[in-house]
């Protein structure tokens, strides 16, 4: 999947995917517990599902319950940051 397609998929994803992506894209790595606690959601399952969706999109990987951005995830984050200020004319 291309970077542009992935950015579009994030934009239309459910709120838990968007939150998890926003949290990890700022920090590059975090534990499942850390992402869950930052979300303020009582049930951790939606956050875990959001993280799993990001993993399926190849944006993050999990090792020992710590999630980190993949190289593709870092590229998507960088493109999002670079294009955030652009306006369509």
TORTILUM-121456 format. One record per residue: residue in one letter; x, y, z of N, C-alpha, C in turn. Coordinates in Angstrom, 3 decimals, padded with zeros to 6 digits. Atoms other than C-alpha are relative to their C-alpha. Layout:
N
 type    neast   nnorth      nup   caeast  canorth     caup    ceast   cnorth      cup
    A        X        Y        Z        X        Y        Z        X        Y        Z
...
//
This chain:
89
 type    neast   nnorth      nup   caeast  canorth     caup    ceast   cnorth      cup
    X  000.844 -001.166  000.000  000.000  000.000  000.000  000.896  001.238  000.000
    X -000.804 -001.218  000.120  001.300  003.447 -000.871 -000.165  000.889  001.236
    X  000.068 -000.957 -001.100  001.964  006.239  001.589 -001.301  000.796 -000.070
    X  001.233 -000.782  000.160 -000.934  008.285  000.173 -001.232 -000.827  000.372
    X  001.126  000.871 -000.356 -003.342  005.326  000.460 -000.082 -000.200  001.505
    X -000.033  000.213 -001.439 -002.251  004.750  004.032 -000.475  001.243  000.746
    X  000.453 -001.240 -000.632 -002.751  008.402  004.973 -001.514  000.138 -000.129
    X  001.452 -000.035  000.191 -006.263  008.215  003.506 -000.688 -000.988  000.937
    X  000.605  001.008 -000.884 -007.004  005.012  005.450  000.013  000.455  001.449
    X -000.040 -000.520 -001.366 -005.898  006.666  008.680 -001.085  001.059  000.181
    X  000.989 -001.082 -000.083 -008.140  009.649  007.936 -001.425 -000.512  000.155
    X  001.364  000.529 -000.083 -011.230  007.452  007.605 -000.142 -001.112  001.041
    X  000.013  001.077 -000.995 -010.329  005.008  010.382 -000.839  000.391  001.214
    X  000.773 -000.279 -001.207 -012.220  004.671  013.651  000.843  000.821  000.987
    X -000.705 -000.902 -000.915 -011.317  006.999  016.523  001.140 -000.662  000.779
    X -001.041  000.685 -000.770 -009.246  004.359  018.346  001.257 -000.197 -000.835
    X -001.146  000.093  000.904 -007.019  003.830  015.323  000.660  001.372 -000.094
    X -000.536 -001.360  000.107 -006.627  007.596  014.940  000.736  000.413  001.277
    X -000.655 -000.358 -001.252 -005.827  008.061  018.626  001.331 -000.739  000.141
    X -001.218  000.803 -000.137 -003.299  005.220  018.667  001.081  000.484 -000.953
    X -000.969 -000.505  000.971 -001.646  006.537  015.515  000.571  001.343  000.457
    X -000.468 -001.299 -000.459 -001.470  010.077  016.866  000.958 -000.120  001.179
    X -000.839  000.182 -001.180 -000.005  008.895  020.154  001.364 -000.567 -000.387
    X -001.269  000.630  000.376  002.627  006.645  018.587  000.808  000.846 -000.975
    X -000.756 -000.808  000.959  003.531  009.021  015.781  000.732  001.152  000.696
    X -000.690 -001.036 -000.772  004.474  011.630  018.413  001.157 -000.568  000.818
    X -000.976  000.573 -000.929  006.475  009.253  020.601  000.898 -001.061 -000.620
    X -000.690  001.078  000.716  007.665  006.520  018.179 -000.095 -001.353  000.685
    X  000.185  001.281 -000.680  007.241  003.846  020.867 -000.730  000.203  001.324
    X  000.749 -000.054 -001.253  004.938  003.115  023.799 -000.572 -001.387  000.282
    X  000.613  001.273 -000.382  003.548  000.175  025.722 -001.508  000.071 -000.235
    X  001.453  000.067  000.141 -000.026 -000.986  025.284 -000.655  000.736  001.168
    X  000.550 -000.642 -001.199 -000.724  000.178  028.849  000.100  001.524 -000.101
    X -000.195 -001.443  000.119  000.704  003.641  028.161 -001.001  000.615 -000.979
    X  000.959 -000.511  000.987 -001.457  004.123  025.050 -001.408 -000.036  000.593
    X  001.328  000.131 -000.597 -004.521  002.853  026.914 -000.231  001.067  001.060
    X  000.172 -000.988 -001.063 -003.973  005.109  029.929 -000.139  001.417 -000.567
    X  000.088 -001.327  000.623 -003.462  008.142  027.682 -001.347  000.219 -000.674
    X  001.275 -000.123  000.722 -006.727  007.399  025.866 -001.150  000.417  000.907
    X  001.085 -000.306 -000.922 -008.879  007.761  028.965 -001.213 -000.899 -000.165
    X  001.091  000.944  000.230 -011.065  004.865  027.777  000.072 -001.093  001.069
    X  000.005  001.025 -001.044 -012.143  002.394  030.483  000.405 -001.369 -000.538
    X -000.246  001.311  000.589 -012.084 -000.676  028.254  001.199  000.084 -000.936
    X -001.208 -000.087  000.820 -008.683 -001.353  026.695 -000.129 -000.712 -001.329
    X  000.144  000.757  001.250 -009.994 -003.618  023.911 -000.062  000.883 -001.246
    X  000.008 -000.842  001.207 -010.805 -000.790  021.463  001.385  000.556 -000.346
    X -001.353 -000.501  000.243 -007.278  000.600  021.894  000.864 -001.117 -000.572
    X -000.766  001.148  000.508 -005.758 -002.860  021.376 -000.393 -000.281 -001.448
    X  000.458  000.208  001.377 -007.897 -003.267  018.241  000.562  001.086 -000.918
    X -000.583 -001.079  000.785 -006.693  000.140  017.017  001.471 -000.245 -000.286
    X -001.413  000.323  000.183 -003.079 -000.880  017.559  000.180 -001.156 -000.984
    X -000.071  001.131  000.931 -003.684 -004.167  015.754 -000.287  000.434 -001.434
    X  000.275 -000.533  001.337 -005.167 -002.263  012.809  001.233  000.701 -000.554
    X -001.230 -000.671  000.434 -002.035 -000.106  012.650  001.074 -001.022 -000.363
    X -000.956  001.074  000.312  000.025 -003.300  012.705 -000.320 -000.627 -001.353
    X  000.413  000.549  001.291 -001.981 -004.712  009.792  000.343  000.942 -001.143
    X -000.345 -001.006  001.009 -001.304 -001.474  007.923  001.519  000.164 -000.128
    X -001.470 -000.010  000.001  002.422 -002.066  008.604  000.595  001.332  000.460
    X -000.473 -001.272 -000.545  002.742  001.249  010.453  000.751 -000.183  001.309
    X -000.629  000.270 -001.291  003.746 -000.240  013.803  000.308 -001.482  000.118
    X -000.288  001.394 -000.331  005.212 -003.420  015.204  000.034 -000.107  001.517
    X  000.048  000.223 -001.441  004.960 -004.964  018.650  001.064 -001.003  000.397
    X -000.971  000.918 -000.598  007.728 -006.518  020.685 -000.111  000.148  001.504
    X  000.102  000.003 -001.464  007.231 -007.480  024.336 -000.964  001.068  000.509
    X  001.066 -000.940 -000.350  004.059 -005.366  024.550  000.405  001.467 -000.133
    X -000.395 -001.371  000.316  005.904 -002.275  023.330 -000.190  000.192 -001.496
    X  000.302 -000.317  001.387  004.647 -000.751  020.098  000.958  001.067 -000.487
    X -000.886 -001.015  000.573  006.999  001.169  017.834 -000.298  000.159 -001.482
    X  000.210 -000.261  001.419  006.820  002.766  014.413  000.966 -000.821 -000.836
    X -000.859  000.650  000.981  008.142  000.787  011.490  000.636  001.092 -000.858
    X -000.583 -000.994  000.915  010.269  002.499  008.848 -001.094  000.599 -000.880
    X  001.124 -000.510  000.786  007.098  002.762  006.741 -000.839  000.963  000.841
    X  000.756 -000.873 -000.894  005.273  004.256  009.737  000.671  001.349  000.177
    X -000.735 -001.259 -000.127  008.002  006.869  010.160 -000.133  000.836 -001.273
    X  000.154 -000.723  001.263  007.738  007.757  006.462 -001.383  000.627 -000.091
    X  001.372 -000.522  000.032  003.942  008.137  006.704 -000.121  001.183  000.957
    X  000.025 -001.101 -000.970  004.339  010.301  009.829  000.677  001.247 -000.562
    X -000.739 -001.139  000.545  006.902  012.494  008.089 -000.748  000.675 -001.144
    X  000.786 -000.570  001.101  004.731  012.946  004.991 -001.203  000.748  000.565
    X  001.128 -000.699 -000.630  001.735  013.824  007.173  000.445  001.337  000.577
    X -000.496 -001.236 -000.613  003.797  016.403  009.042  000.358  001.028 -001.070
    X -000.422 -000.919  001.062  005.179  017.904  005.831 -001.181  000.585 -000.755
    X  001.153 -000.462  000.779  001.769  018.196  004.193 -001.103  000.602  000.859
    X  001.037 -000.502 -000.910 -000.212  019.305  007.250 -000.353  001.456 -000.278
    X  000.218 -001.432  000.223  000.205  022.985  006.414 -000.388  000.358 -001.418
    X  000.335 -000.288  001.406 -000.496  022.678  002.686 -001.502  000.205 -000.149
    X  001.410 -000.235  000.299 -003.769  024.024  001.358 -000.239 -000.294 -001.460
    X  000.388  000.257  001.389 -005.570  022.978 -001.777 -000.405  001.332 -000.621
    X  000.362 -001.242  000.689 -005.814  025.814 -004.297 -000.781 -000.296 -001.264
//
